Amino acid sequence: MARDKNVILIGEDVGSSGGTFSATRGLLEEFGRQRVIDTPISESSFTGLALGAATTGLRPVVEIMFMDFLTTCMDPIVNQIAKARYMFGEQFKVPLTIRTPAGGGLNAGPQHSQCLEAWFAHVPGIKVVMPSTIYDVKGLLKSSIRDDNPVLFIEHKGLHSLKGNIPEEEYTIPLGQAEVKKEGSDVTVVAIARMVYEAMTAADRLAADGISIEIVDPRTISPLDKDTILNSVKKTGKVVIAHEAVKTMGFGAEIAAIIADEAFDYLDAPIKRVGAPFVPVPFSKPLEKSYLPSSDGIVAAVKEIVG
Amino acid sequence: MTGDNLEELITMTEGSVSMKSLTKEKLIELFTTMLRGRAFDEKVVELFTQGFIPGFTHVGIGQEAIAAGVCVHLHQNDPIFTTHRGHIQAVAKGIDVKRAMAEILGKRTGFCKGRGGSMHLADKEIGLMGSTAIVGSGIPIATGAALSFQLQETGQVAVSFFGDGSVNHGTFHESLNMASLWNLPIVYCCENNSWSQFSPQTLTTKILDVATRAAAYAVPGVTVDGDDVLAVYEAAGKAIDRARKGGGPTLLECKTHRWYGHFVGDPQKYRTEEDLEESRKSDPIAKFEAKLIEEKVLTPDEVSEAQQRVQVEIDEAVKFAEESPLPEAKELLDNVYYEGGK
């Protein structure tokens, strides 16, 4: 926001309260009401409004308080924002970012805990980014905002409490670039957001059993960095894909299909996926704990294919 | 009073107050704009009926006064946001009818390279900001442009065109609320032709005067006879001026009539013969033509000449469109994303 005066924030409680998850704390004080806009509870319209602003010189960053609430603004995102460039023959640039907290683990219940990235990765015209580390958040958020295209930037709320040191200076991470978070030799684990940490835990547990996993974090879901994933699979011959989103029809299925199509000869075992069961996210502690995918699921899947 | 080279003030002896304060030039501009819109959409009906237009198309024949009365006030950089029934507004805003016709025929020379078609006309250069066919979806987008103009202090005004069906959509309510809250430079222009696809307004809406809703947002709500171009011109002028001077939004309801069905080819079995006849009696062009002749702004010959000139434009547009190439399959994957450059 300091670098580009056209960046404005739009969302509920982003200004005066600094954001429901404090993501925008201090920004109203620093940049004022011309740049930080507290909206009424009108997601559908203020998301559409952001498109109008984006095509008339501004670079809006919209916050949708919970990813679950994206359901209320599907038309502006899917039918308007994602299609504006293509449908109108490239006349318009849409430099718009939608930030949204996603995921469970806070006992927030079925309507405040979902991971819906697969829906948007399925729509041509909007990029989907879902970082895992603090370092990645900074670099990817900058790239997302600076991208002259619509980007959905998904912030797993279970990671909000992470603390760590990152470089003060300016850096960006390109969209569409995966990262090998941990090198290994026996099994590739493709993991996103919170599942990267579960994979790290699984790595330690499996190492005790002499199994070495390589963790690949796509970071951007769409456009997907297929090459990094495929190179890893070609090295290990075995793959487990882990996301917190419901396993059925999750984007892990897309990665699995790509691997089966383009690295079939390298596979020594079926492709395994770890994801949530096909139920809404439950509220009560033991239920949510049972629901959320964890290192247990990754360890089990790895052991299944290591044999 | 020939007035060929001089701007003249025309005085009406009775009726509309507005005509007194308009120059002959402006009156002719209004008239020609309406003629051009009608000729364009009549040609669209003809081409569609002959099978040259793929998909669906929706015409605004009978509603020309609204687009003309509003758009002649606008600068090129005051954008309009319109709908699937948006050809006439596009024409009134100054779209190149050749490339518009090409787009409707799905040709590569169209404004959207054939990717959008009839429902998605767009020409950024003249401020036609991407017509959208999801009912109510353009209203927030227009509101965002207005916010942008306010924040950047550009002095521009946005106009949102939509039908009476849109006002029952949540986006209408949410947008009016935000625009009134933030005092945005926008005019919300409702073309109330009393039909939402196949349903009359009486079947879907409790209060038929859309402008009454403005009270809920503490903005001015104005209802005018949308088939009287001077009434529209006057009300729109005030609303646009108000917006430009920082006076905030206006809800301008223009009552009109839908002559054709929802889409071209719609047999309108849900409408009575009387209703259809009544609709066509209220012809904004015929009404204005009669006034212009009566007040000696134009002679009947000059009226014919104007009609012929406009028809030539439209015929040339069709020729251009017909001679233009279709897009090739290899263009399909181009430019979903902006990759840099221009």
Interface residues (C-beta under 8 A of the other chain):
Chain A: I8 Q34 R35 I37 T39 P40 S42 S44 S45 F46 T47 G48 L49 A50 L51 G52 A53 A54 T55 T56 G57 L58 P60 D75 P76 N79 Q80 A84 R85 Y86 M87 F88 G89 E90 Q91 F92 K93 V94 P124 G125 K127 D148 N149
Chain B: P79 F81 G110 F111 C112 K113 G114 R115 G116 H120 A122 D123 K124 M129 G130 T132 I134 S137 I139 P140 I141 A142 T143 G144 A145 A146 L147 S148 F149 L151 Q152 A158 G170 T171 E174 S175 N177 M178 L181 D334 N335 V336 Y337 Y338 G340
